[in-house]
Amino acid sequence: MVYQSFSASVIGSSHIKHGKDIEDRSASYDNAKMSLAVVADGHGADECFRCAAGAKIAVECTVKALHDFVIELEPRFTAAFLRKTSPPSREEFDKLLQNLVKHIVARWYDGIERHIHAEPFSAGELEKAGEKYREKYEAGENYCKAYGTTLIAAAVTPRYWFGIHIGDGRFTVLYRDGAFDQPVPWDPKCFLNQTTSICDDDAAERARFYCSFNNEKAPPAAIFLCSDGVDDNYPVEENEKHLFKLYRTIALTFAEEGFTSTVKQIKDLANSFATKGKGDDTSIAGMVDIEGMKQAVPIWQRQIAAEKTAGEEAT
């Protein structure tokens, strides 16, 4: 299994129209020990006038935290592979991920503190926030709200993989057997234009995560992370179905045309969502095992043929 990661973030047409900067951020990272992908979507509300900086800080600190987490755990898994000790149990790994999330949130707050110390809120920024938040910010209360952002992250290693999610956006996985899943539990507080955030007081506690050990279940052929600039373009009640078809098409393109060409097309796709869809900032990131996707190609092709037949019969 050889994974390659990618990321793309594009400013939405509505942001351009209203003179706003891009508030999405994404990043990806690969080495011999891991593949990482991260997406953050800054909140566009008036009181979140520094959400672009908040998203940037979230992505940067998460990439670093995931990297350090994998490196620190590597000796434990290597020793277990050599039968010198036992690997972490699922219960222990869940606790490790809970601590990782707390660490990411703490790093984000540290980054916010440094940013606001270097660049205090201006009168113009505070005016944007409205009276309610302006008074709080001027009193030094809840100023992290100005930097509010969602966060989605994934890491794949030779021994395990996991995902972390705070807020909206979607975390979608495609498997070698042709199946797909959104394994990280959804937060019911995320509905329509409402989302939870890394700036919430209970962000670390409300964060959702999922982990899987490769010796128990074959790892994914592909993992896709997206901001709501993608999934908000589909009906709520059919969101998962549409995203699966979208990512299946992308996976088939990876298998047929290779990594570099497909990543370029993904950037074009993100631009299409950002300009022709709802006009929101759009991010797509993830990691793919092209050989793994090639195993699924015949299954996906049969699925598409069956869907076409069903559609023709319905008409």
CORRAQUI-V943108 format. One record per residue. N is the residue number from 1. SS is DSSP state (helix for helix, strand for strand, loop for the rest). PSI is psi in radians with two decimals (none if undefined). OMEGA is omega in degrees with one decimal (999 if undefined). Layout:
n=N ss=SS psi=PSI omega=OMEGA
n=N ss=SS psi=PSI omega=OMEGA
This chain:
n=1 ss=loop psi=2.12 omega=177.3
n=2 ss=loop psi=2.00 omega=-178.9
n=3 ss=loop psi=2.54 omega=173.0
n=4 ss=strand psi=2.37 omega=-177.1
n=5 ss=strand psi=2.82 omega=-178.6
n=6 ss=strand psi=2.85 omega=175.1
n=7 ss=strand psi=2.57 omega=177.6
n=8 ss=strand psi=2.33 omega=175.4
n=9 ss=strand psi=2.32 omega=-175.7
n=10 ss=strand psi=2.40 omega=178.9
n=11 ss=loop psi=2.45 omega=-179.1
n=12 ss=loop psi=2.66 omega=-179.1
n=13 ss=helix psi=-0.57 omega=178.6
n=14 ss=helix psi=-0.57 omega=176.7
n=15 ss=helix psi=-0.72 omega=177.5
n=16 ss=helix psi=-0.76 omega=-178.7
n=17 ss=helix psi=-0.67 omega=-176.5
n=18 ss=loop psi=0.20 omega=175.9
n=19 ss=loop psi=0.49 omega=-179.6
n=20 ss=loop psi=2.63 omega=175.1
n=21 ss=loop psi=2.90 omega=173.8
n=22 ss=loop psi=2.35 omega=-177.8
n=23 ss=loop psi=-0.01 omega=171.0
n=24 ss=strand psi=2.64 omega=169.8
n=25 ss=strand psi=2.62 omega=176.2
n=26 ss=strand psi=2.82 omega=179.0
n=27 ss=strand psi=2.76 omega=175.2
n=28 ss=strand psi=2.77 omega=-175.7
n=29 ss=strand psi=2.41 omega=177.3
n=30 ss=strand psi=2.47 omega=160.4
n=31 ss=strand psi=-3.00 omega=-175.3
n=32 ss=loop psi=-0.32 omega=-174.9
n=33 ss=loop psi=-0.30 omega=-173.0
n=34 ss=strand psi=2.80 omega=165.0
n=35 ss=strand psi=2.35 omega=-176.8
n=36 ss=strand psi=2.60 omega=172.8
n=37 ss=strand psi=2.46 omega=-176.9
n=38 ss=strand psi=2.45 omega=174.3
n=39 ss=strand psi=2.37 omega=174.3
n=40 ss=strand psi=2.39 omega=-177.5
n=41 ss=strand psi=1.81 omega=179.7
n=42 ss=strand psi=2.48 omega=-178.9
n=43 ss=loop psi=2.35 omega=-175.2
n=44 ss=loop psi=0.07 omega=-178.2
n=45 ss=loop psi=2.70 omega=-176.9
n=46 ss=loop psi=-0.65 omega=-178.6
n=47 ss=loop psi=-0.19 omega=179.6
n=48 ss=loop psi=0.86 omega=-170.7
n=49 ss=loop psi=-0.18 omega=174.9
n=50 ss=loop psi=0.48 omega=-176.9
n=51 ss=helix psi=-0.48 omega=177.3
n=52 ss=helix psi=-0.76 omega=176.2
n=53 ss=helix psi=-0.66 omega=178.6
n=54 ss=helix psi=-0.72 omega=178.4
n=55 ss=helix psi=-0.72 omega=178.8
n=56 ss=helix psi=-0.79 omega=179.1
n=57 ss=helix psi=-0.71 omega=180.0
n=58 ss=helix psi=-0.78 omega=-179.7
n=59 ss=helix psi=-0.80 omega=-177.3
n=60 ss=helix psi=-0.82 omega=-176.6
n=61 ss=helix psi=-0.50 omega=179.5
n=62 ss=helix psi=-0.74 omega=176.7
n=63 ss=helix psi=-0.79 omega=-180.0
n=64 ss=helix psi=-0.74 omega=-178.5
n=65 ss=helix psi=-0.73 omega=178.3
n=66 ss=helix psi=-0.77 omega=178.6
n=67 ss=helix psi=-0.86 omega=-178.4
n=68 ss=helix psi=-0.65 omega=179.1
n=69 ss=helix psi=-0.84 omega=-178.8
n=70 ss=helix psi=-0.76 omega=-178.8
n=71 ss=helix psi=-0.74 omega=-178.3
n=72 ss=helix psi=-0.55 omega=-179.3
n=73 ss=helix psi=-0.30 omega=-174.1
n=74 ss=helix psi=-0.81 omega=-179.8
n=75 ss=helix psi=-0.62 omega=-179.9
n=76 ss=helix psi=-0.80 omega=-179.4
n=77 ss=helix psi=-0.60 omega=177.0
n=78 ss=helix psi=-0.77 omega=178.7
n=79 ss=helix psi=-0.67 omega=178.7
n=80 ss=helix psi=-0.68 omega=178.5
n=81 ss=helix psi=-0.62 omega=178.6
n=82 ss=loop psi=0.12 omega=178.8
n=83 ss=loop psi=0.53 omega=177.6
n=84 ss=loop psi=-0.32 omega=178.3
n=85 ss=loop psi=3.11 omega=179.4
n=86 ss=loop psi=2.55 omega=175.3
n=87 ss=loop psi=2.89 omega=176.5
n=88 ss=loop psi=2.45 omega=174.2
n=89 ss=loop psi=2.91 omega=178.4
n=90 ss=helix psi=-0.69 omega=178.6
n=91 ss=helix psi=-0.75 omega=179.5
n=92 ss=helix psi=-0.70 omega=-178.7
n=93 ss=helix psi=-0.66 omega=176.2
n=94 ss=helix psi=-0.72 omega=178.5
n=95 ss=helix psi=-0.66 omega=177.2
n=96 ss=helix psi=-0.70 omega=178.6
n=97 ss=helix psi=-0.65 omega=176.1
n=98 ss=helix psi=-0.74 omega=177.8
n=99 ss=helix psi=-0.62 omega=177.5
n=100 ss=helix psi=-0.78 omega=179.2
n=101 ss=helix psi=-0.78 omega=177.8
n=102 ss=helix psi=-0.68 omega=179.7
n=103 ss=helix psi=-0.74 omega=179.3
n=104 ss=helix psi=-0.81 omega=179.9
n=105 ss=helix psi=-0.74 omega=178.9
n=106 ss=helix psi=-0.72 omega=177.4
n=107 ss=helix psi=-0.67 omega=179.4
n=108 ss=helix psi=-0.80 omega=178.8
n=109 ss=helix psi=-0.68 omega=177.4
n=110 ss=helix psi=-0.75 omega=178.9
n=111 ss=helix psi=-0.68 omega=177.1
n=112 ss=helix psi=-0.77 omega=179.4
n=113 ss=helix psi=-0.78 omega=179.5
n=114 ss=helix psi=-0.70 omega=-177.1
n=115 ss=helix psi=-0.82 omega=-177.5
n=116 ss=helix psi=-0.48 omega=175.3
n=117 ss=helix psi=-0.70 omega=179.7
n=118 ss=helix psi=-0.56 omega=-177.2
n=119 ss=loop psi=1.43 omega=178.4
n=120 ss=loop psi=2.68 omega=178.9
n=121 ss=loop psi=2.36 omega=176.6
n=122 ss=loop psi=2.87 omega=178.2
n=123 ss=helix psi=-0.65 omega=179.1
n=124 ss=helix psi=-0.72 omega=178.2
n=125 ss=helix psi=-0.79 omega=-178.5
n=126 ss=helix psi=-0.58 omega=179.0
n=127 ss=helix psi=-0.59 omega=179.6
n=128 ss=helix psi=-0.52 omega=-169.5
n=129 ss=helix psi=-0.32 omega=-174.9
n=130 ss=helix psi=2.82 omega=-171.8
n=131 ss=helix psi=-0.76 omega=-175.7
n=132 ss=helix psi=-0.91 omega=-176.6
n=133 ss=helix psi=-0.53 omega=179.2
n=134 ss=helix psi=-0.75 omega=-179.6
n=135 ss=helix psi=-0.69 omega=178.4
n=136 ss=helix psi=-0.81 omega=-178.0
n=137 ss=helix psi=-0.71 omega=179.4
n=138 ss=helix psi=-0.47 omega=177.8
n=139 ss=loop psi=0.04 omega=-179.6
n=140 ss=loop psi=0.38 omega=-177.8
n=141 ss=loop psi=2.36 omega=171.3
n=142 ss=loop psi=0.49 omega=-176.7
n=143 ss=helix psi=-0.26 omega=177.4
n=144 ss=helix psi=-0.36 omega=177.7
n=145 ss=helix psi=-0.59 omega=-179.8
n=146 ss=helix psi=-0.38 omega=-178.2
n=147 ss=helix psi=0.20 omega=-170.0
n=148 ss=loop psi=2.47 omega=-178.4
n=149 ss=strand psi=2.70 omega=168.9
n=150 ss=loop psi=3.05 omega=179.0
n=151 ss=strand psi=2.27 omega=172.3
n=152 ss=strand psi=2.34 omega=-178.3
n=153 ss=strand psi=2.62 omega=177.8
n=154 ss=strand psi=2.58 omega=175.6
n=155 ss=strand psi=2.37 omega=176.6
n=156 ss=strand psi=2.30 omega=177.2
n=157 ss=loop psi=3.00 omega=177.7
n=158 ss=loop psi=-0.26 omega=-176.4
n=159 ss=loop psi=-0.47 omega=-173.3
n=160 ss=strand psi=2.95 omega=171.5
n=161 ss=strand psi=2.77 omega=-179.7
n=162 ss=strand psi=2.83 omega=175.9
n=163 ss=strand psi=2.64 omega=179.3
n=164 ss=strand psi=2.46 omega=-176.2
n=165 ss=strand psi=2.22 omega=172.5
n=166 ss=strand psi=2.05 omega=179.5
n=167 ss=loop psi=-2.76 omega=-177.0
n=168 ss=loop psi=-2.79 omega=-165.3
n=169 ss=loop psi=3.11 omega=-175.8
n=170 ss=strand psi=2.54 omega=178.9
n=171 ss=strand psi=1.89 omega=-173.4
n=172 ss=strand psi=2.44 omega=-175.7
n=173 ss=strand psi=2.38 omega=173.5
n=174 ss=strand psi=2.38 omega=-176.4
n=175 ss=loop psi=2.90 omega=-178.3
n=176 ss=loop psi=-0.38 omega=-179.2
n=177 ss=loop psi=0.17 omega=177.8
n=178 ss=loop psi=-0.10 omega=-179.2
n=179 ss=loop psi=2.87 omega=174.3
n=180 ss=strand psi=2.88 omega=-176.7
n=181 ss=strand psi=2.76 omega=167.1
n=182 ss=loop psi=1.41 omega=-165.2
n=183 ss=loop psi=-0.40 omega=178.6
n=184 ss=loop psi=2.16 omega=-176.7
n=185 ss=loop psi=2.52 omega=-179.9
n=186 ss=loop psi=2.53 omega=177.3
n=187 ss=loop psi=2.00 omega=-177.5
n=188 ss=loop psi=-0.27 omega=177.2
n=189 ss=loop psi=-0.22 omega=177.2
n=190 ss=loop psi=1.88 omega=-176.6
n=191 ss=strand psi=2.24 omega=-177.5
n=192 ss=loop psi=-2.07 omega=-176.7
n=193 ss=loop psi=0.10 omega=-179.9
n=194 ss=strand psi=2.39 omega=177.5
n=195 ss=loop psi=2.60 omega=170.8
n=196 ss=loop psi=2.98 omega=-167.1
n=197 ss=loop psi=2.74 omega=175.0
n=198 ss=loop psi=-0.32 omega=179.5
n=199 ss=loop psi=-0.08 omega=177.1
n=200 ss=loop psi=2.59 omega=-179.5
n=201 ss=loop psi=-0.55 omega=-177.6
n=202 ss=loop psi=0.46 omega=-175.2
n=203 ss=helix psi=-0.80 omega=-177.6
n=204 ss=helix psi=-0.62 omega=-178.9
n=205 ss=helix psi=-0.62 omega=-177.8
n=206 ss=helix psi=-0.26 omega=-179.8
n=207 ss=loop psi=2.45 omega=177.2
n=208 ss=strand psi=2.63 omega=177.7
n=209 ss=strand psi=2.89 omega=178.8
n=210 ss=strand psi=2.46 omega=175.9
n=211 ss=strand psi=2.69 omega=179.0
n=212 ss=strand psi=2.44 omega=177.7
n=213 ss=strand psi=2.34 omega=-173.9
n=214 ss=loop psi=-0.43 omega=179.2
n=215 ss=loop psi=-0.16 omega=177.5
n=216 ss=loop psi=-0.57 omega=-179.3
n=217 ss=loop psi=2.38 omega=-179.6
n=218 ss=loop psi=2.32 omega=-178.5
n=219 ss=loop psi=2.88 omega=-176.4
n=220 ss=loop psi=2.72 omega=168.9
n=221 ss=loop psi=-0.50 omega=-179.3
n=222 ss=strand psi=2.56 omega=173.5
n=223 ss=strand psi=2.27 omega=179.8
n=224 ss=strand psi=2.32 omega=174.7
n=225 ss=strand psi=2.41 omega=177.0
n=226 ss=strand psi=2.61 omega=170.6
n=227 ss=loop psi=3.03 omega=-177.4
n=228 ss=helix psi=-0.06 omega=171.7
n=229 ss=helix psi=-0.32 omega=175.1
n=230 ss=helix psi=-1.07 omega=-169.1
n=231 ss=helix psi=-0.36 omega=177.5
n=232 ss=loop psi=-0.18 omega=177.8
n=233 ss=loop psi=-0.10 omega=-178.3
n=234 ss=loop psi=2.67 omega=178.1
n=235 ss=loop psi=2.43 omega=-177.2
n=236 ss=helix psi=-0.76 omega=-174.8
n=237 ss=helix psi=-0.23 omega=-179.8
n=238 ss=helix psi=0.36 omega=-173.1
n=239 ss=helix psi=-0.88 omega=-176.5
n=240 ss=helix psi=-0.72 omega=-179.0
n=241 ss=helix psi=-0.78 omega=-179.3
n=242 ss=helix psi=-0.70 omega=178.9
n=243 ss=helix psi=-0.69 omega=177.7
n=244 ss=helix psi=-0.79 omega=-179.4
n=245 ss=helix psi=-0.67 omega=177.1
n=246 ss=helix psi=-0.89 omega=-175.9
n=247 ss=helix psi=-0.52 omega=174.1
n=248 ss=helix psi=-0.72 omega=177.0
n=249 ss=helix psi=-0.75 omega=178.4
n=250 ss=helix psi=-0.73 omega=-179.7
n=251 ss=helix psi=-0.72 omega=177.2
n=252 ss=helix psi=-0.66 omega=178.4
n=253 ss=helix psi=-0.75 omega=175.1
n=254 ss=helix psi=-0.82 omega=-176.6
n=255 ss=helix psi=-0.60 omega=-174.9
n=256 ss=helix psi=-0.60 omega=-172.5
n=257 ss=helix psi=-0.15 omega=177.5
n=258 ss=loop psi=3.05 omega=-170.7
n=259 ss=helix psi=-0.95 omega=-171.8
n=260 ss=helix psi=-0.82 omega=-179.5
n=261 ss=helix psi=-0.71 omega=-176.7
n=262 ss=helix psi=-0.66 omega=177.8
n=263 ss=helix psi=-0.67 omega=176.1
n=264 ss=helix psi=-0.72 omega=179.3
n=265 ss=helix psi=-0.55 omega=176.8
n=266 ss=helix psi=-0.70 omega=176.9
n=267 ss=helix psi=-0.68 omega=175.8
n=268 ss=helix psi=-0.67 omega=179.1
n=269 ss=helix psi=-0.79 omega=178.0
n=270 ss=helix psi=-0.69 omega=178.1
n=271 ss=helix psi=-0.65 omega=178.6
n=272 ss=helix psi=-0.78 omega=176.8
n=273 ss=helix psi=-0.71 omega=-175.4
n=274 ss=helix psi=-0.45 omega=-175.3
n=275 ss=helix psi=-0.54 omega=-175.2
n=276 ss=helix psi=-0.27 omega=179.8
n=277 ss=loop psi=-2.25 omega=179.8
n=278 ss=loop psi=-0.15 omega=176.7
n=279 ss=loop psi=0.28 omega=179.4
n=280 ss=loop psi=2.75 omega=169.9
n=281 ss=loop psi=2.51 omega=-174.4
n=282 ss=strand psi=2.29 omega=176.2
n=283 ss=strand psi=2.40 omega=172.4
n=284 ss=strand psi=2.27 omega=178.9
n=285 ss=strand psi=2.96 omega=177.6
n=286 ss=strand psi=-2.89 omega=177.4
n=287 ss=strand psi=2.57 omega=-174.8
n=288 ss=strand psi=2.53 omega=170.1
n=289 ss=loop psi=1.74 omega=-171.3
n=290 ss=helix psi=-0.68 omega=178.3
n=291 ss=helix psi=-0.64 omega=176.7
n=292 ss=helix psi=-0.69 omega=179.1
n=293 ss=helix psi=-0.59 omega=178.4
n=294 ss=helix psi=-0.56 omega=177.0
n=295 ss=helix psi=-0.56 omega=-176.3
n=296 ss=helix psi=-0.23 omega=-174.6
n=297 ss=helix psi=-0.87 omega=-179.7
n=298 ss=helix psi=-0.61 omega=179.4
n=299 ss=helix psi=-0.82 omega=179.4
n=300 ss=helix psi=-0.67 omega=179.1
n=301 ss=helix psi=-0.68 omega=176.7
n=302 ss=helix psi=-0.67 omega=177.1
n=303 ss=helix psi=-0.79 omega=-178.5
n=304 ss=helix psi=-0.74 omega=178.7
n=305 ss=helix psi=-0.73 omega=-179.9
n=306 ss=helix psi=-0.69 omega=178.4
n=307 ss=helix psi=-0.68 omega=178.3
n=308 ss=helix psi=-0.77 omega=178.6
n=309 ss=helix psi=-0.76 omega=179.5
n=310 ss=helix psi=-0.66 omega=178.7
n=311 ss=helix psi=-0.71 omega=179.3
n=312 ss=helix psi=-0.65 omega=179.4
n=313 ss=helix psi=-0.58 omega=-179.7
n=314 ss=helix psi=-0.45 omega=179.8
n=315 ss=loop psi=none omega=999
